[in-house]
Amino acid sequence: MARYTGPMTKKSRRLGTDLVGNDKAFERRPYPPGVHGRGRTKDSEYSLQLREKQKARFAYGVLEKQFSRYYEEANRQPGRTGDNLLRILESRLDNVVYRAGFASTRRQARQLVNHGHFLVNGKKVNIPSYRVTDHDIIQVKEKSLNIDPFVVARETHAERSVPAWLESRPNQMKIFVHQLPTREQITVDVQEQLIVELYSK
């Protein structure tokens, strides 16, 4: 499936937030790219709403059409649409692999899932957008345990913060999904209400 493969630091600088996680280049220059990047601009209501949507899209690596489908699904569910949308995005398999500390970025997590290194409840899944549910067990295939990304993940796992809705066992390379996250457990820098306002027009 198509996806954005361009420079993420430039997107981070344009949208004003670190979309990658620990992006040193963004930390050095946390202002928009281009000649007028440091100039002051007055944002319209629409541009603020659009920026929040783009933040969410690029942070999770989702294209426009798929993001719109996620929003429609979130809008049909009971509860707050913005919270539902973020919960849907967080439940993607590539994001769960990243959150559990088995990949350094969501892009790397997506590639690892694409290459078929993971089992979900004992069955091979190679679709990054696959949605996990409560009590799912995700594990690295036995043949894949010693590839470089997973060796690095085990060695550096103590440096990563794993959200409470997941349990990560790096010694077994397993992830337990206790429940889908609440809004308070989702740490992405997005104002979801602005996204709802954008789609509500």
C-alpha positions, 0 to 999 in steps of 0.5 A, a space after each residue: 500500500 502507498 505511504 509517505 516516504 519523504 523526509 520526516 524531519 521536514 514534516 515535523 518542522 512544518 507541523 511544529 512537533 516531533 513526528 519521529 520521536 527523539 529527532 535530533 535534527 528537529 530539536 536543533 531547528 524547531 521552526 518551519 523549513 524554508 526562507 521564511 520559516 522564522 517569520 511570524 504568521 497568523 494562522 486561520 482557524 482552518 489552518 490550525 485544524 488542518 495542521 492537527 489532522 496532518 500531525 496525526 496522519 504523519 505521526 501514524 503513517 496514514 494516508 488521507 483516504 484511510 484517515 477519513 475512513 478511520 474518522 467515519 468509523 470513530 464518528 459512528 462509535 459511542 463516546 467522543 469522536 476524537 478519543 475514538 479516532 486516537 484509539 483506532 490509530 493507537 490500536 494499529 499493529 505497527 503502532 503497538 510494536 513501536 509503543 512496546 519498544 520493539 522498533 525505534 520508530 513507527 516506520 521501522 515497526 511498519 517495515 518489520 510487520 510488513 516483512 512478516 516477523 510477527 504473530 498475533 495470537 499464534 497467526 502470522 500477520 504482515 498488515 501494519 494497519 491490522 487492529 489489535 484488540 483486548 487480550 491479544 498476544 503479539 510475539 516475534 517469530 522464533 526465526 526472527 528473534 536474532 535479526 538486528 532490530 530485535 537484538 537492539 530492542 532487547 538491549 535498549 528496552 530499559 530506556 523505553 517507556 511502555 504505556 500501561 495498556 500494554 505489557 512488553 516482555 523483551 526477554 520473550 519478545 512478546 507483547 500483551 494487550 491488556 486493553 485499548 488505551 484511554 485518552 489519558 494513556 495516549 501521548 501523541 501531541 495532537 488536539 483531536 477536537 480540532 480534527 473533529 471540527 475540521 471534518 464536521 464542516 
